């Protein structure tokens, strides 16, 4: 199957086409030329991921793609699924019937065996999809590291980086993680955690996944991590809006409830999300967290229009991709079918549905919701435009096969690993 090109999507035959490069060149943005990765060491970096635009005289190539798609295909593009196996055959079977937006890769599903295997699988699946795929992973550092095979440089938890309190080191470690992911064909990392851990060890879901309990520190470190991932050409997704740091229940087990008021939330949990949004983070993950002060009905944030569409999209002015936390396996959402969760999340304002159960059921539920008037095709188009613009910003429409990291980049990553290890030893950490 031939992947769509943005250049080909623009304009009827005989008219000039707008290439991805030209679209990006028309977007005002500051481009970093290098990233310092260690004492006396610099490597080339990618430009920050930023929203592509087109001028009034030029058509938006992404919008032209949307115009050609059926409603069924649009609905499928809003879905990110997981799959089992190391060869991608299960994902290929999905793509045979549904042009989903991407896949979440997990070690528990046997997706990660070796660098060559992952790179080959993502390259194969991209070649099977007419619209390029997002490949996501939870590679936070510490205990939430899905990739653990030999040769992949891993880093300690966010809590360690928060304690070290060195934003530059945090940024370099995020770059090193991101550039390794990009070398595997993985273009999204569901990190960093922007939650302010106010309960210490009493927070089973977050704990050492957070940078700390000081909102300004968390904001500084999360922003540094966002910068590092973006300079590596990987889209970070800060999580878990509106904040999972003041909860004593894991959403895999039950529905966490945040008991603080709006003023306290504004002073604490909101701070890191505001900072990273202002820094240009392209994705925000919304959690399955009840926050009665923000939604008096007590709906989980992921299903709440007041929180997702209100506080995040309107209140914080976030214009990027809103992704839900996992919709399939959370006890926090036990009151709704997986198909109903998908519809409610879109109504709430989400763009990308993470693992909404069986794909046929989710797509059918979305189509039924449009037929019933609960959803509009215009709302679906807006969500799809944000997802496709992210894919364009990542360069996926024009990308070729993923190449292994060159020796200089591998050494730069290793140098950062040594730098982090030395900082840990100096601070008395075993990491």
C-alpha positions in Angstrom: 0.0 0.0 0.0 1.3 3.5 -0.9 1.4 6.0 2.0 -0.4 9.3 1.3 1.9 12.3 0.6 0.9 15.7 1.7 2.2 17.1 -1.5 0.0 14.7 -3.5 -3.0 15.7 -1.3 -2.8 19.4 -2.3 -4.6 20.8 -5.3 -6.1 19.3 -8.4 -3.8 18.1 -11.2 -2.0 20.9 -12.9 -1.9 23.2 -9.9 1.2 23.7 -7.7 1.3 21.5 -4.6 2.4 22.5 -1.1 5.0 20.1 0.3 5.5 19.4 4.0 8.7 21.3 3.9 7.0 24.4 2.5 4.2 24.1 5.0 6.6 23.9 7.9 8.7 26.8 6.4 5.7 29.0 6.5 5.2 28.4 10.3 7.0 30.8 12.6 9.1 28.7 15.0 12.5 28.8 16.6 14.6 25.8 15.5 17.2 24.4 17.8 20.4 23.5 15.9 22.0 21.3 18.4 21.5 19.7 21.8 24.3 19.5 24.3 24.4 16.0 25.6 27.4 15.9 27.9 30.6 17.7 28.7 31.9 19.1 25.4 29.5 17.1 23.3 26.7 18.3 20.9 24.6 16.4 18.4 22.2 17.7 15.8 18.6 17.9 16.9 15.2 18.0 15.2 13.1 21.2 15.2 10.5 21.5 17.9 7.2 19.8 17.1 4.8 22.6 16.3 1.5 22.9 14.6 1.7 23.1 10.8 -0.3 25.9 9.2 -0.9 27.1 5.7 -1.3 30.6 4.4 -4.6 32.0 3.1 -3.3 31.5 -0.4 -2.4 27.9 0.1 -4.7 25.0 0.8 -4.1 23.0 4.0 -2.9 19.6 2.7 -4.1 17.8 5.9 -7.6 19.2 5.4 -7.6 17.9 1.8 -6.9 14.4 3.1 -9.8 14.7 5.6 -12.1 15.7 2.7 -11.4 12.5 0.9 -12.2 10.2 3.9 -15.4 8.4 4.7 -16.9 8.8 8.1 -16.0 5.2 9.0 -12.3 5.9 8.1 -12.4 9.1 10.1 -13.7 7.3 13.2 -11.0 4.7 12.9 -8.3 7.3 12.7 -9.3 8.5 16.2 -8.4 5.1 17.7 -5.1 3.8 19.0 -5.0 0.1 19.8 -2.6 -2.3 21.4 -1.7 -5.7 19.8 0.0 -8.9 20.8 3.1 -10.3 19.2 6.5 -9.4 17.9 5.9 -9.6 14.1 3.0 -7.2 13.7 0.7 -9.7 12.2 -2.1 -8.9 14.6 -1.8 -5.2 13.9 -1.8 -5.9 10.1 -5.1 -7.8 10.5 -6.6 -4.7 12.1 -5.3 -2.5 9.3 -6.9 -4.8 6.7 -10.3 -3.7 8.0 -9.8 -0.4 9.9 -7.4 2.5 9.2 -6.7 3.1 12.8 -4.6 6.1 13.9 -1.9 4.1 15.6 -0.8 1.5 18.1 0.4 1.4 21.7 3.3 -0.9 22.1 3.8 -2.9 25.3 6.4 -5.3 26.7 3.5 -7.3 28.3 2.1 -8.0 24.8 5.5 -9.3 23.5 6.0 -6.3 21.3 9.7 -5.7 22.3 12.3 -8.4 21.6 15.2 -6.4 20.0 16.0 -3.2 18.3 16.1 -4.8 14.9 12.8 -6.6 15.5 10.9 -3.4 16.6 12.4 -1.3 13.8 11.4 -3.9 11.2 7.9 -4.2 12.6 7.2 -0.5 12.7 8.6 -0.1 9.2 6.4 -2.9 7.9 3.3 -1.6 9.6 3.9 1.9 8.3 4.2 0.5 4.7 0.8 -1.3 5.2 -1.0 1.9 6.2 -2.2 4.6 3.7 -2.2 7.2 6.4 1.0 7.1 8.6 0.7 5.5 12.1 1.5 6.8 15.5 3.5 4.3 17.5 3.4 5.1 21.2 5.0 3.7 24.3 5.1 4.4 28.1 8.9 5.0 28.5 8.9 7.2 31.6 12.1 5.9 33.3 12.3 3.9 36.4 9.7 1.2 36.9 7.6 2.4 34.0 9.9 1.4 31.2 8.4 -0.8 28.6 11.6 -1.3 26.6 14.2 -3.2 28.5 16.1 -5.2 25.9 19.9 -5.0 25.7 21.4 -2.0 24.0 18.6 0.4 25.0 19.8 3.0 27.4 17.4 3.3 30.3 17.2 6.1 32.9 16.0 6.4 36.5 12.6 7.5 37.7 11.2 11.1 37.5 11.5 11.3 41.2 15.3 10.8 40.9 15.5 13.6 38.4 13.4 15.8 40.5 15.7 15.2 43.5 18.8 16.0 41.4 17.0 19.2 40.4 19.0 19.7 37.2 16.7 20.7 34.3 19.5 20.4 31.8 20.2 16.8 32.8 16.5 16.0 32.6 16.3 17.5 29.1 19.3 15.5 28.0 18.0 12.2 29.3 14.6 12.9 27.6 16.5 13.6 24.4 18.4 10.3 24.7 15.3 8.4 25.4 13.5 10.1 22.5 16.2 9.6 19.9 16.4 5.9 20.8 12.6 5.6 20.3 12.8 7.4 17.0 15.5 5.0 15.9 12.9 2.2 16.5 10.2 3.9 14.6 8.3 4.9 17.7 7.1 8.5 17.5 5.1 9.1 20.7 6.1 8.7 24.3 3.4 8.9 26.9 5.7 10.9 29.2 6.5 12.9 31.2 4.3 12.6 34.2 3.2 16.1 35.2 1.4 15.1 38.3 2.4 16.7 41.6 2.7 13.8 44.1 1.2 15.3 47.3 0.8 11.9 49.1 4.3 10.5 48.8 4.2 6.7 49.1 0.5 6.9 49.8 -0.2 7.4 46.1 0.0 3.9 44.6 -0.6 5.0 41.0 2.1 7.7 40.8 4.7 7.6 43.6 8.2 7.9 42.1 6.8 8.4 38.6 6.3 12.1 39.6 9.2 14.6 39.8 8.1 15.7 43.3 5.6 17.5 45.5 6.5 21.1 44.6 4.4 22.3 41.6 7.1 24.7 40.4 9.7 22.0 40.5 7.5 19.6 38.6 6.7 22.2 36.1 10.3 23.0 35.5 11.3 19.3 35.1 8.3 18.4 33.0 9.0 21.3 30.7 12.6 20.3 30.4 11.6 16.7 29.5 9.1 18.0 26.9 11.9 20.0 25.3 14.2 17.0 25.2 11.6 14.7 23.6 10.7 17.2 21.0 14.3 17.9 20.1 14.6 14.2 19.4 11.6 14.3 17.0 9.3 12.4 19.3 5.9 13.7 20.5 5.6 13.7 24.3 2.3 13.5 26.1 2.1 15.0 29.6 -0.1 13.2 31.9 -2.5 12.7 33.8 -4.7 15.8 33.5 -6.1 17.3 35.7 -3.7 15.7 38.1 -3.3 12.2 39.6 -0.9 13.3 42.4 -3.5 13.8 45.2 -5.3 10.5 44.9 -4.9 7.3 47.0 -6.7 5.0 44.6 -5.2 3.5 41.4 -7.6 4.0 38.5 -6.9 0.4 37.4 -8.6 -0.7 40.7 -11.2 2.0 41.3 -12.2 5.6 40.5 -9.8 8.0 42.2 -11.5 11.1 43.6 -9.7 14.4 44.0 -11.2 16.2 47.0 -9.5 19.6 46.8 -11.2 22.8 45.6 -10.6 24.8 42.4 -8.3 27.4 44.1 -6.0 24.7 45.5 -6.0 22.8 42.2 -5.0 26.0 40.4 -2.1 26.5 42.9 -0.9 22.9 42.7 -1.9 20.4 40.0 -2.7 22.9 37.3 0.8 24.5 37.4 2.8 21.9 35.5 0.2 21.4 32.8 0.0 25.1 32.2 3.8 25.3 32.0 4.1 22.5 29.5 1.2 23.7 27.4 2.9 27.2 27.2 6.1 25.4 26.2 4.3 23.8 23.2 3.7 20.2 24.3 1.8 18.6 21.4 -0.2 16.0 23.5 -1.9 15.9 26.8 -3.3 12.6 28.3 -6.5 12.9 30.4 -6.8 10.6 33.3 -9.7 8.6 34.7 -10.0 10.8 37.8 -13.1 12.2 39.4 -12.8 15.8 40.4 -16.1 17.1 41.8 -14.9 20.7 42.1 -14.4 20.8 38.4 -17.3 18.4 37.4 -20.1 18.4 40.0 -21.5 15.2 38.3 -18.3 13.4 39.4 -17.6 12.0 35.9 -14.0 10.8 35.3 -12.0 13.6 33.7 -11.6 11.5 30.5 -15.4 11.4 30.1 -16.1 14.9 31.4 -16.8 17.8 29.0 -16.3 20.2 31.9 -12.8 19.0 32.5 -11.5 17.9 29.0 -13.3 20.4 26.8 -13.7 23.1 29.5 -10.6 23.3 31.7 -8.0 21.8 29.3 -9.1 22.9 25.8 -10.8 26.2 26.8 -9.3 27.1 30.2 -5.7 26.4 29.4 -6.0 27.0 25.7 -4.6 23.7 24.6 -4.7 23.3 20.8 -2.9 20.0 20.5 -4.0 16.4 20.6 -5.9 15.3 23.7 -5.5 11.5 24.3 -7.4 9.5 26.8 -5.8 7.1 29.3 -6.5 3.4 28.5 -10.2 3.0 28.0 -10.4 -0.8 28.2 -8.9 -2.0 31.4 -9.7 0.6 34.0 -12.0 -0.2 36.9 -12.5 3.5 37.2 -14.7 3.3 34.1 -16.6 0.1 35.0 -20.0 1.9 34.9 -19.8 2.2 31.1 -19.3 -0.2 28.2 -16.0 0.3 26.3 -17.9 1.5 23.2 -19.9 4.0 25.3 -16.6 5.2 26.9 -15.3 6.0 23.4 -18.4 8.1 22.5 -18.4 9.9 25.8 -14.7 10.7 25.5 -15.2 12.3 22.1 -18.2 14.2 23.3 -16.1 15.4 26.2 -13.4 16.8 23.8 -10.8 14.0 23.4 -9.2 13.5 20.0 -7.4 10.2 20.3 -9.0 7.2 22.0 -6.5 4.9 23.7 -7.5 1.2 23.5 -11.3 1.6 23.4 -11.9 -2.2 23.3 -12.7 -4.1 20.1 -12.2 -1.7 17.2 -15.4 -2.7 15.3 -17.5 -2.0 18.3 -15.9 1.4 18.9 -16.2 2.5 15.3 -19.8 1.3 15.2 -20.6 3.2 18.4 -19.1 6.4 17.0 -21.1 6.1 13.7 -24.3 5.4 15.7 -23.6 8.5 17.9 -23.4 10.6 14.8 -26.6 9.2 13.5 -28.3 9.9 16.8 -27.0 13.4 17.0 -24.8 12.9 20.1 -21.7 13.5 17.9 -21.3 15.6 14.8 -19.1 14.9 11.8 -17.7 18.4 12.3 -16.5 17.5 15.8 -14.9 14.3 14.4 -13.2 16.3 11.6 -11.7 18.7 14.1 -10.3 15.9 16.2 -8.9 14.2 13.1 -7.3 17.4 11.9 -5.4 17.7 15.1 -4.2 14.1 14.9 -3.2 14.4 11.2 -1.4 17.8 11.9 0.6 16.0 14.6 1.6 13.3 12.1 2.6 16.0 9.6 4.6 17.8 12.3 6.4 14.6 13.0 7.3 14.3 9.3 5.5 11.0 9.0 3.8 11.7 5.7 7.2 12.0 4.0 9.2 9.6 6.1 11.0 6.6 4.7 12.2 3.5 6.5 13.6 4.0 9.9 17.4 3.7 10.1 19.4 2.5 13.1 21.2 5.2 15.2 24.5 6.2 13.8 27.7 5.6 15.9 27.9 9.3 17.0 24.4 9.4 18.2 24.8 6.1 20.1 27.9 7.4 21.8 26.0 10.7 22.7 23.2 8.6 24.3 25.8 6.5 26.2 27.5 9.7 27.4 24.3 10.9 28.8 23.8 7.6 30.5 27.2 7.9 32.2 26.4 11.5 33.2 23.2 10.5 34.9 24.9 7.6 36.6 27.6 9.9 37.9 25.0 12.4 39.2 23.2 9.5 41.0 26.3 8.3 42.6 27.2 11.8 43.7 23.7 12.2 45.3 23.9 8.9 47.0 21.3 7.1 44.7 21.6 3.6 43.5 20.4 4.1 39.9 
